[in-house]
Amino acid sequence: MKVILINGKIYVEKNKFCQGLLIENGIIRAIGSNEEMANLTGDKVDKVIDLQGKTVLPGFNDSHLHLSGIGAEMVNCNLKGTKSIDEIIQRGKEFLKANPQIKVLYGRGWNQDYFIYGEKRLLNRLDLDKISSEIPIIFERVCGHLAVGNTKAIEILGIDGTNTIDGGTIEVDAEGKPNGVFTESAISLLHTLIPPKSDEDREREFLKAMDYALSQGITSVQSCDIMDSKSEVVFKIIKDLFINKKLKIRYSHQFNYQRIEDFNNYLYTEFNSEGYDEKFLSKGGLKLFNDGSLGARTALLSEDYKDAPGIKGVEVLTEKELMDLVKLATENKIRVVTHAIGDGAIKRVINVYQKSIENWGNKDNELRHGIIHCQITTMEQLKRIANLKIPVMYQPIFLDYDRKIVENRVGKKLASTSYAFNTLHKLGGKISFGTDAPVEDCNPFRNLYFAVTRGGYNMEEKMELTTAIDAYTIGSAFNEGKENFKGRLNLGFVADLIVLNKDIFKVPEEEIKDIKVEMAMVNGEIVYQS
């Protein structure tokens, strides 16, 4: 099938635009002016699309999110935007009233730092008991690194205040009794209370999430949806979507196995299975968690939190566990991407990746082992990341919240070299953008807005717009080793593109966050129209 686009402002690369494209069987075969496209229309073209002067970009590639989480958020109790503990309780009651059949109430999205009424603190079990004491209730903080259970949940789990778990904490009150707060790996205990989803429910959530992502201009995702004991089910669901031509977005796995035995099981099973396609559904890489989040004070710092003396964060993986997992992945030629937010965690990840380069056959980091988030950094760490060619998956949208807390958490000096997107770019580092949705909305334009404006914070790290767009397209493609066929609107690349309602290159910076997508194409086919 041949399709021609004409009369557009099509972004090819920095300082280069064209008016038209010839797309044949999903691949861009010609670029040029309207006149050059007109010379091609006699060559049996199936469709001509007049862009009416609209701006066209390559489709965005979110380098780290949780597609299943986006879908789940659409059907669970949404706590985003709540401004007080009382409002959270009210939302919980209303959701329970509207869904009286549920056996466990699960919600996510609250953030105590956004409370403006009443107490500004973490939730506890007594708060959730006001919603119900008859069924378990689990409310996760927006970051996903801290969750609270009500008294019923704690009773069912048999938690008494003496329990411990590797890589996480079960908090207690002044009397030594569990207060309902679980962090990091301990959250998995609460998750055991949630009734298993049917395959149909999981597929429905994926489809909802894909449709929403496409409406935001995302045509590729690097998604971490393998995070529990049902991994074989999720692998199969995504494969079936692809086989049945329901997978509208290019999908690359970021599968999470924290235990070496689980990763070994993957190597003997899914790793050797068929049904993948390098261009549309790829096996991707091993995703690891090495610490938590800044907002929950579980990000691992080298020194104590300035606003919480005695606390450095949570070590989710020991250095040996991290080393063993990365070594096994490297030996099997599997890319590793590790969640590391605090400078303490980042230092460990860099050290282990360097060993993979020097000792385990990952020459010049050819596997592209990368760091997700990479928020709290020293200048020395940034230089090492660039020199070792370690790709970084940044989320500029995190500045919307973190700029308000970072100096209190880590101090002014360390904060000044953190969220250093532009510095790492200038050092020659390979960067890509994502949103970690559903932690934040997957809207790329709010992400770009914070990349180029910083929300007014540390303006030395402000990026040029084209640099930010490239990080979100060709940069994200590089991160997954696919820069040879996607991420640009140029000859030989796949025709994954979006048409905007405004010219992003001309609007005031303040309006970037409000830009909408009018049309999206994947592989030369229209998959979304507003």
C-alpha positions in Angstrom: 0.0 0.0 0.0 1.3 3.5 -1.0 0.3 6.6 1.0 1.5 10.2 0.3 1.4 12.9 2.8 1.5 16.5 1.4 1.4 20.1 2.6 2.9 19.5 6.1 5.7 20.8 8.3 7.4 17.5 8.8 10.3 17.3 11.3 13.1 15.3 9.8 16.0 16.4 12.2 17.3 19.6 13.7 17.0 22.4 11.2 15.5 20.1 8.6 11.9 19.9 7.6 10.0 18.6 4.5 6.5 19.0 3.2 5.7 15.5 2.2 6.4 11.8 2.6 5.9 8.7 0.4 5.0 5.7 2.5 5.1 2.2 1.0 4.1 -0.8 3.1 4.8 1.1 6.3 8.2 2.4 5.3 9.2 5.9 4.3 10.4 5.7 0.7 10.7 9.4 -0.2 10.7 12.8 1.5 10.5 16.2 -0.2 8.5 19.2 -1.2 4.9 19.2 -2.4 6.1 19.4 -6.0 8.3 16.4 -5.5 5.4 14.5 -4.0 3.2 15.5 -6.9 5.6 13.8 -9.3 5.0 10.6 -7.4 1.2 10.6 -7.4 0.9 9.0 -10.8 2.7 5.9 -9.6 -0.4 4.1 -8.3 -0.8 5.7 -4.9 -3.6 4.4 -2.8 -4.2 7.5 -0.7 -3.1 11.1 -0.5 -3.4 12.9 2.8 -3.4 16.7 2.9 -1.9 17.8 6.2 -3.1 21.4 5.7 0.1 22.9 7.0 0.1 20.9 10.3 3.3 20.0 12.1 4.3 16.4 12.1 6.7 14.6 14.5 8.0 11.1 14.7 5.7 9.1 17.2 7.0 9.4 20.7 8.7 6.4 22.3 8.2 6.2 26.1 11.4 4.6 27.3 10.0 3.5 30.6 6.4 3.1 31.7 3.9 0.4 32.9 1.2 0.0 30.2 -0.8 -2.4 32.4 -0.6 0.0 35.2 -2.2 2.7 33.0 -5.0 0.4 32.2 -5.4 -0.7 35.8 -5.7 2.9 37.0 -8.7 3.3 34.7 -10.6 0.6 36.6 -9.3 1.0 40.2 -9.9 3.7 42.8 -7.9 6.7 41.4 -6.4 8.8 44.2 -4.5 11.3 42.1 -5.1 14.9 42.9 -6.4 14.3 46.4 -5.7 17.3 48.6 -6.3 15.7 52.1 -6.6 12.5 54.0 -10.3 13.2 54.4 -10.7 13.5 50.6 -8.9 10.1 50.2 -11.3 8.5 52.7 -14.3 10.0 50.9 -13.1 8.7 47.5 -12.6 5.3 49.0 -16.1 5.3 50.4 -17.6 6.5 47.1 -15.7 3.8 45.1 -16.8 1.1 47.5 -20.4 2.3 47.3 -20.3 2.2 43.5 -18.6 -1.2 43.5 -20.1 -3.1 46.4 -19.1 -6.5 45.0 -15.4 -6.0 45.4 -13.6 -8.1 48.0 -10.5 -5.9 48.2 -10.4 -2.2 47.7 -7.2 -1.1 45.8 -6.3 2.4 44.9 -3.2 4.4 43.9 -2.1 7.9 43.3 -2.1 9.8 46.6 0.9 12.1 47.6 1.1 13.5 51.1 3.1 16.4 49.9 0.1 17.7 47.9 -2.2 17.8 50.9 -3.3 21.3 51.6 -6.1 20.6 54.1 -5.7 18.8 57.5 -2.6 16.9 58.4 0.2 16.7 55.9 1.5 13.1 56.6 1.6 9.6 55.3 -1.6 7.6 55.5 -1.9 4.9 58.1 -4.2 1.9 58.8 -6.5 3.9 61.0 -7.3 6.3 58.2 -8.2 3.4 55.9 -10.3 1.8 58.6 -12.7 4.7 58.3 -13.5 3.5 54.8 -14.1 -0.1 55.8 -12.9 -2.5 58.5 -14.7 -5.5 56.9 -12.5 -5.9 53.7 -8.8 -5.4 53.1 -7.9 -1.9 51.7 -4.6 -1.2 50.0 -3.8 2.4 48.9 -0.4 2.9 47.1 1.4 6.2 47.1 1.7 7.6 43.6 5.4 6.5 43.3 4.5 2.8 43.8 7.3 2.5 46.4 5.1 2.9 49.5 1.6 1.5 50.3 -0.7 1.5 53.2 -3.0 -1.4 54.3 -6.0 -1.1 56.7 -6.2 -3.2 59.9 -8.1 -6.0 58.1 -5.3 -6.4 55.6 -2.7 -6.5 58.4 -4.7 -9.1 60.3 -5.1 -11.4 57.3 -1.4 -11.2 56.6 -0.6 -12.0 60.2 1.7 -9.0 60.6 2.4 -8.2 64.3 5.2 -5.7 64.2 8.1 -8.2 64.4 8.1 -9.1 60.8 11.0 -8.2 58.5 11.5 -8.6 54.7 14.6 -8.2 52.6 14.6 -5.1 50.4 11.6 -3.4 52.2 10.2 -2.3 55.5 7.0 -2.9 57.5 6.6 0.3 59.6 5.4 0.3 63.2 4.0 3.0 65.5 5.4 4.2 68.9 4.0 1.1 70.6 5.7 -1.3 68.1 2.5 -2.2 66.4 2.2 -2.1 62.6 0.9 1.2 61.4 -0.1 0.0 58.0 2.9 1.4 56.0 4.8 -1.0 53.8 7.7 0.0 51.5 9.5 -1.5 48.5 9.6 -5.3 48.5 7.2 -5.5 51.5 4.4 -4.1 49.3 4.3 -7.5 47.6 2.8 -8.9 50.8 -0.2 -6.5 50.4 -0.5 -7.5 46.7 -1.1 -11.1 47.7 -4.5 -10.0 49.1 -5.7 -8.7 45.7 -7.8 -11.3 43.9 -6.2 -12.5 40.6 -7.4 -10.9 37.4 -8.8 -12.9 34.6 -7.0 -13.0 31.3 -9.9 -11.1 29.8 -9.5 -8.3 32.5 -5.8 -8.0 31.8 -6.3 -7.8 28.0 -9.0 -5.2 28.5 -6.7 -3.1 30.6 -3.9 -3.3 28.0 -6.3 -2.3 25.2 -7.6 0.7 27.2 -4.0 1.8 27.9 -2.9 1.5 24.3 -5.8 3.5 23.0 -5.0 6.2 25.6 -1.3 6.2 24.8 -1.9 6.6 21.1 -4.2 9.5 21.8 -1.3 11.2 23.5 1.1 10.6 20.5 2.9 7.5 21.8 3.6 4.9 19.1 6.3 2.9 20.9 6.6 1.8 24.5 9.3 0.1 26.6 7.0 -1.3 29.2 7.5 -3.0 32.5 4.5 -5.2 33.0 6.2 -8.4 34.1 6.3 -7.8 37.9 4.6 -10.7 39.6 4.1 -14.5 39.7 1.7 -14.3 36.7 4.5 -13.4 34.4 3.8 -16.3 32.0 0.2 -15.1 31.7 1.2 -11.5 30.8 3.8 -12.7 28.3 1.0 -14.7 26.6 -1.6 -12.0 26.6 0.8 -9.5 24.9 1.9 -12.1 22.4 -1.8 -13.0 21.6 -2.5 -9.3 21.1 0.3 -9.2 18.6 -0.7 -12.4 16.8 -4.3 -11.2 16.6 -3.3 -7.8 15.3 -4.6 -5.9 18.3 -1.2 -4.6 19.4 -1.4 -1.1 17.9 1.8 0.1 19.6 5.3 -1.1 19.1 6.1 -2.9 22.4 9.4 -3.8 24.0 9.5 -5.7 27.3 11.2 -4.5 30.5 10.7 -7.7 32.6 11.3 -7.4 36.3 12.9 -10.3 38.1 14.6 -9.4 41.4 15.6 -13.0 42.3 18.2 -14.9 40.4 16.0 -18.1 40.4 13.2 -16.2 38.8 15.5 -14.8 36.1 17.0 -18.3 35.5 13.5 -19.6 35.0 12.9 -17.0 32.4 16.1 -18.0 30.6 14.8 -21.6 30.4 11.3 -20.7 29.3 10.2 -17.4 27.7 13.7 -16.4 26.6 13.7 -19.3 24.2 10.1 -19.0 23.0 8.9 -17.9 19.6 6.2 -15.4 18.6 8.3 -12.2 18.8 9.1 -9.7 16.1 12.1 -7.4 16.4 10.2 -4.4 14.9 6.9 -4.7 16.7 7.1 -7.0 19.8 10.5 -7.6 21.2 11.8 -9.4 24.2 13.5 -6.3 25.5 15.6 -6.4 28.7 15.8 -7.2 32.4 14.5 -4.4 34.5 15.8 -4.2 38.1 14.9 -2.1 41.2 17.9 -0.9 43.2 16.2 1.6 45.4 12.9 3.5 45.9 11.6 7.0 45.4 12.6 10.5 46.7 9.1 11.4 47.7 8.8 8.3 50.0 12.4 8.8 51.2 13.3 5.3 50.0 15.7 6.4 47.3 19.1 5.3 48.5 21.4 8.2 49.2 25.1 8.2 50.1 24.4 10.4 53.1 21.4 10.8 55.4 18.4 12.7 54.1 18.7 16.3 55.2 15.1 16.4 56.4 15.2 12.9 58.0 18.5 12.3 59.9 19.4 8.7 60.3 17.6 7.7 57.1 19.5 6.9 53.9 16.8 5.1 52.0 16.2 1.5 51.1 18.6 -1.0 49.5 16.2 -3.1 47.4 19.0 -5.3 46.1 22.3 -5.9 47.8 25.4 -5.2 45.7 26.0 -8.9 45.4 22.4 -9.6 44.2 22.7 -6.8 41.7 26.0 -8.0 40.5 24.8 -11.6 40.1 21.8 -10.6 38.1 23.7 -8.2 35.8 26.4 -10.8 35.2 23.9 -13.5 34.3 22.1 -11.1 31.9 25.4 -10.0 30.3 26.5 -13.6 29.7 23.2 -14.2 27.9 23.5 -11.0 25.9 20.4 -9.4 27.6 20.2 -5.7 28.2 19.7 -4.5 31.8 17.9 -1.4 32.8 18.0 -0.5 36.5 15.8 1.8 38.5 18.2 4.0 40.5 17.1 7.4 41.9 19.5 8.2 44.8 23.2 8.9 44.3 24.0 5.9 46.5 22.1 3.5 44.3 23.4 5.1 41.1 27.0 4.7 42.3 26.4 1.0 42.8 24.8 0.5 39.4 27.6 2.3 37.6 30.2 0.2 39.4 28.4 -3.1 38.4 27.9 -2.0 34.8 31.6 -1.1 34.6 32.4 -4.6 35.6 30.2 -5.9 32.9 32.2 -3.8 30.4 35.6 -4.7 31.7 35.2 -8.3 32.8 32.0 -9.9 31.4 32.3 -9.3 27.6 30.0 -6.2 27.3 32.6 -4.2 25.3 31.9 -0.5 25.1 28.5 -1.3 26.7 27.3 -2.8 23.5 24.3 -4.3 25.3 23.3 -0.8 26.4 22.8 -1.5 30.0 21.0 1.6 31.2 19.8 3.5 34.3 16.1 4.4 34.7 15.4 7.8 36.5 19.0 8.7 37.5 17.8 11.6 39.5 20.1 12.5 42.3 23.6 12.6 40.8 27.1 14.1 41.4 29.1 15.6 38.6 31.6 12.7 38.9 28.8 10.2 38.3 27.5 12.1 35.3 31.0 12.0 33.7 31.3 8.3 34.4 27.9 7.6 32.9 28.9 9.4 29.7 32.3 7.9 29.5 31.0 4.3 30.0 28.2 5.0 27.4 25.4 4.1 29.8 22.0 5.2 28.4 19.8 7.0 30.8 16.0 7.0 30.8 14.9 10.3 32.3 11.4 11.6 33.3 11.5 15.4 33.1 7.9 15.4 34.3 9.1 14.4 37.7 10.3 18.0 38.2 6.7 19.0 38.5 6.8 17.6 42.0 10.4 17.0 42.9 11.6 20.5 42.4 9.5 21.4 45.5 11.2 18.8 47.7 14.7 18.0 46.3 16.7 20.6 48.2 15.0 19.7 51.5 15.7 16.0 50.9 19.3 16.1 49.7 20.7 19.6 50.3 21.4 22.5 47.9 24.8 21.2 46.7 23.7 17.8 45.6 20.4 19.1 44.2 22.4 21.5 41.9 23.8 18.5 40.0 20.6 16.4 40.0 18.0 16.1 37.2 20.9 17.1 35.0 19.4 16.2 31.6 21.2 18.9 29.7 24.6 18.4 31.4 24.6 14.7 30.6 23.6 15.5 27.0 26.5 18.0 26.6 28.9 15.4 28.1 27.9 13.1 25.2 25.6 10.9 27.3 22.8 9.0 25.6 19.5 10.1 27.0 15.9 9.2 26.4 12.6 10.3 27.9 9.6 8.5 29.4 7.0 9.1 32.1 7.0 6.0 34.3 3.2 6.1 33.9 1.0 5.6 35.8 3.3 7.4 38.3 2.8 10.4 36.0 0.4 10.7 33.1 2.0 9.4 29.9 1.3 12.8 28.1 4.6 13.6 26.3 3.9 17.3 25.9 3.9 17.9 29.7 7.2 16.0 29.7 8.7 18.1 27.0 7.4 21.2 28.7 9.5 20.4 31.8 12.5 19.5 29.8 12.6 22.9 28.1 11.3 25.1 31.0 12.4 23.1 34.1 9.3 24.7 35.8 11.7 27.5 36.6 14.1 25.2 38.5 17.8 25.1 37.9 17.6 26.8 34.5 21.2 25.8 33.5 19.7 22.3 32.7 17.1 23.8 30.3 17.1 21.8 27.0 16.6 23.0 23.5 13.3 21.8 22.1 14.7 19.8 19.2 17.1 18.1 21.6 14.2 17.2 23.9 12.1 15.9 21.0 15.1 13.8 19.8 15.5 12.3 23.2 11.9 11.2 23.1 12.2 9.7 19.6 15.5 8.7 18.2 17.1 8.7 21.7 14.5 6.3 23.0 15.0 4.1 19.9 18.7 4.0 20.6 18.0 3.0 24.2 16.4 -0.3 22.9 18.9 -0.8 20.0 16.4 0.2 17.3 17.7 3.5 16.0 18.3 2.0 12.6 14.6 1.8 11.7 12.5 4.1 13.9 12.7 7.5 15.7 13.1 9.6 12.6 10.9 10.5 9.6 13.5 9.8 7.0 14.3 7.4 4.2 14.1 3.7 5.2 12.5 4.4 8.6 9.1 3.1 9.6 6.2 5.5 9.2 5.3 6.1 12.9 4.2 9.7 13.1 1.8 12.1 14.8 0.1 15.3 13.5 -0.2 18.1 16.0 -2.9 20.7 16.5 -0.3 23.5 17.0 3.2 24.1 15.7 5.3 23.1 18.6 8.3 24.9 17.1 6.5 28.3 17.1 4.2 28.3 20.1 5.4 30.0 23.4 7.1 27.5 25.7 4.2 27.8 28.1 1.8 26.4 25.5 3.9 23.2 24.8 2.2 21.3 27.6 -1.3 22.0 26.1 -0.6 20.7 22.6 -2.9 17.9 21.4 -2.5 15.1 18.8 -4.9 15.1 15.9 -3.8 12.0 14.2 -1.3 9.1 14.8 0.1 6.6 12.3 1.9 3.4 13.1 3.6 1.5 10.2 1.9 3.9 7.8 -1.6 3.1 9.1 -3.9 5.6 10.9 -4.4 4.3 14.4 -5.8 7.4 16.1 -7.8 10.5 15.0 -9.2 13.1 17.3 
